[in-house]
């Protein structure tokens, strides 16, 4: 075996092992084991399982996987396990640095493998119903960023903070479970907020949260935003990682432009990548972006007979489509705390 083949073999074995670690990491997040470990000193498997309310035998096997992955320390004399200090912020807690929720996408997307394989052979795509729990996962991941940065860092990029305080009309396109819009409605009671999505299940969660928070200035409408017909109704429109999934994204962008009042602002949050493949090789999580696009973002668009832009449509194409939709002034921002997304501020 020559060196090149040996290196390739080693690389593939690393991928195999890392894929297994990803599955175990997802399970640790789902069961609360990482949060449990973050609160404990070095402990035996019985104590860890008891604290997490889980079966000890399963926990012990999972702990073995985490030790061999290098995420936990193991003391063979005492039979104790300890979550390494450097991994605590990236595997536990509610902060934006916790990557365990993002890893949840991998086992979820794996459920769609048979349908994606058929689409490779026969064309077409998938439907949102092929990804049970996807809206909840999207909401959980988005909430981490929005809870930390929406009011203090993201909205100021749009230049609409003061007008939101005095009172304007706002829409969110593809609002999902509506957490971002509910945060805005709570922070700016003088403004009026409307969320659009075509998932009734997601809108039920959005409405329930608004009711729990006692928000009277936000409501949600079941609508495919390709059919949005409002003209000069809103002062400010947002879309959080929603445009690239659309069956007809160009039409949606035109609809958004038409729905804005003169002087209105569109804040589009979308994947921070290039439209050129050669540029994306430098993105540390580039393969993940193409995977989530293949298994979900592109597939659900093609499943509706759509354009199939995909998650990695990129900044160049996004800017071109915004301008074609009628936005003459577009500025792109990046946030240090959210390297996954670019923030497009488009004005008439």
N, C-alpha and C positions, 0 to 999 in steps of 0.2 A: 504494500500500500504506500503510495507516494505521499509526500507531505500535504499536498493540496487536498487529497481525498481524506486524509486523516483530520485535517482542520475542518473540512466540511462535515465529517462524521461527528466531531466534537461539537460543532455548532448546532447540529440537529439534535444531539443528545441534550444540550443546554436548553433548546426550545422545548423538548419533551418534558424535561424536569421543571422548567419555568411554567409550562402549561399546567402541570400537576400542582405546583405551588399556588397558581392563580385560583384553581378550584378550591383548594384547602383554605386559602385566604378569604375567598367569598363566603365559604361556610363559617369561618370564624367571625366574619362581620354579621351574617344573618343570625347566628346564635348568640351574639353578644359576648363571645369569648374574649375578644380583644379588649373590650371595655372592662370586663371582669379582671383580666390579667393586669391591666394598667392600674388597677386599684389594690392589687395584692402584692405583698413581698414574695420572695421565693416560696413556692408552695407545692405540695404533692398533688397528684392528679385528683385524688378524692376530694380535697378541699376546693380545688378549682371547679370541679364538676358540681359540687354542692352549692358553691357561690353563684354559679351560672344557672342552676336548676336543670342540669343536663345529666345524661347517662355517663357514668364514669368510664365505662369501657370504650365508648366512642370518643370521649374527650381524650383519653390516654393515647389512642391511635392518632388522633389529630395532632396532639402535642408532639408526637414523634416526627410527624411531617414538618412541623414548624421548627423543631430543633435542627433537623437535617437541612432545612432551608436557610438556617442561620438567623432566624427571627427571634428565637428564644434561646436562653442559656439553660443548660441542664447540668445538675450536680448529681452524678451517679451515686455518690456516697449517701446523700440524703434523699435521693429520688425526687428532687424538687425542680420546678420549672420557673423561669423568670423572663418576662418580656424585656428585651434589650431596650435600654433607655433611648437610644437613637431612633427606635422604631415606634415608640409610644405616640408621638404626634402624627405620624403618617398612617397609623393603623387604628387609632382610637380617638374618642372625643368628637366634638361637633365643629371643629375648626376646618377652614378650607384646605389645610395641608393634609387632612386625612384622605388618603387615596383608596381606602378599602371600599367605600361605596361605588367608586368608578369601576373597580374590578368586577362588580356585580354584573356589568354588561356582558361579560364573557360567557358565563353559564346561561344567561338569558338568551343570548343570540344563538347559542349552540342548539337550542330547542328548534330553531328554524332550519337546521342543516338540510333535512330531506327536501323541504320546499325550495330552498335555494339551489340545491343540486338539480332539481327538475327545471327550475328557471334557467339555469345554465344550458340545459339541453334543449328546452322548448321555448324559451323566452318567457315574457310575462314577469310576474314578481309575487309579492306577498301582500297581505293586508295587516292592518294594525292589530286585528284579533289574533294573529299568529304569534304575538309576543305578550303573553299574559304577564301582567305586572309591570309592563314597560312604562306606563304613565306614572306609576308610583315611583319607579326607579329614577326617571327623569326629574320628577318633582323633588325627590330627596337630594339628588346631586345638584340641581339648580338652587335649592334652598340654602345649601352650604355657602355658595358664592353670594347669593342675594342677601342672606341674613347678615353677612359680613360687610358687603360692599355696595349694595344697591342704592341706598339713600346717601351714603357718605362719598362714594367714588363714581358710581356708574351714572346716576341721574345728572350730577353736575357736568358730565361730559356733553350732555345735550343742550346745556344752557337754559333749561326750562325750570330750574328750581324755584325761582321767584314767582313765575307765573303759576306754577303748581300751588304755591302758597295762597295766591290771591284768588285762584279759581279758574280752571280751564277744563275742556272736555278731552278725555284720554281714551284710547282704545289699545288693547293688546291683541295681536294677531297670533292665533295658535297658542292660546293661553294655557292649555293643559289643565292642571289642577289649580291654577290661578294664584299660587302663593305670591309671586312677584306683584301682581296687581293688587292683591289684598294688603301687602306691605305698603304699597303706594297710597292706597285708599285710607289706610290708617294714619299715615304720616301727613296726608294733605286733605283734610276733611272738607275744604272749600271746593275741591275739584270733583268732577264726576268721571267714573271709570266704567268701561264696558269691555268685557273679555269675550272673544270669539274662539270657538273650537268646534270640531265636528265629532268629538267623543262625548257622548252623553254621560258615560261613567266618570270621565275626568271633570266634567262640569258639575256633577253632583258633589264631588269632593271640594271643588272650588266654592260652590254655594254654601256648603256646610261650614267651611272654614270662615267665610264671611259672616255667617250667622253667629258662629261662636265668638267672633271678635266684635260683634255688634256693629257691623259696618253697613250704613244705610246709603252710602254714595257709590256702591259698586254693584253691578249685576252682570250676569253671564248669559250669552246667547248661543244656541246650537246652530252653527252655520259653517259651511265650507267657504272659506274666505275667498275662493275663486269666484263665488257668487255675491261677494260684498258689493252693494250698489249705492252706498252712501256717497253723497257729493258735498264737499266742503262742510263736513259735520264736526271734524275733530281738529283740535289744535296740536295734539301730540299723539303719535302712534308708536308703539313699541312692538318688536318681534324678537323673542329670545330663542335662538337656535331652531327656528321654525321654517324659514324660507326655503332652505335647500331640500326639505322633505316634500315640498308641494308638487302636485302633479303638473301644475301650470304656473311655475314661479314667476314668469314674465307677466302673466295676467294678474297675479296677486299683487305684484309690485305696482302695476298700473292702477289697480283698484285702491291701493294705499295712497298713491299720489292723488288720485281723484277725491278721496275721502278727507284729505287734509284741507283746512282753510288756508287762505293766502297767508304766507309767513309761517306756516306750520312746520313741524319738525318730525322726522322719522328716525328713531333709534333702532338700528338693526344689529343685534348681537348674533354673530355666526362664527363658525370654525375658523381659527387663525391658521391659514395655510396658503400656499401658492397655487395658482392654476397650472403651474409648470411642475411636472413630476420631478425633474432634476433638482428643483429647489427643496422639495419635501423630504429628500433623503437626509437632510440635516436635522429634521425634527425628531427628537428622541422618541416620541410616541407616534411617529408617522405610520408605522404598520398598523397600529391600533385604529387610526383614523380610516385607513383604507378597509380594514376589516369591518368596522361598524357601518361603514358606507355600503359595502358589499352585502352584508347580512341584514341591514335594516334601511338606512336612509335612501339609497338608490333603489332598493328592492320595493319599498312601499310606494314610491313614486311610479316605478314601472308597472307595479301591480294595478295601478289606477289608469294605465295607458298614458302615463305622464312622461315628462322630459328626462327623468332619472339623473338629475344634476349630481346627486351624491354629496356626502359630507365634505369632500375635498374639492368642491367647485372652485374655491380659491379666490383670493383678493382681486386679481385682475378681472376675472369674469364677473364677480359681484359688483365691482365698480362700473363695468360696462353695462350691466343690466340695470343698475340704478339710474344711470344716465339715460338709457333708452326708455326707462319708465317716466322720465321727465324731471328727474332731480338734477339740477344744475350745479349745486354746491354740496359736495360730499367730502367729509373729512374722516379719516380712519384713526382710531386711537387703540392703544394697547394698555392693559393693566398688569402690573407686576404680580398681583395676587391671583390673576386668572390668565395664565399663558395659553390656555386652550382656545380662547375666543378673541376675535377682533371686534371692535365697537365702531360701527359706521353711523355717523351723524349726517343725515341727508336733509337738506332744506330746499324749498322751492326757489 
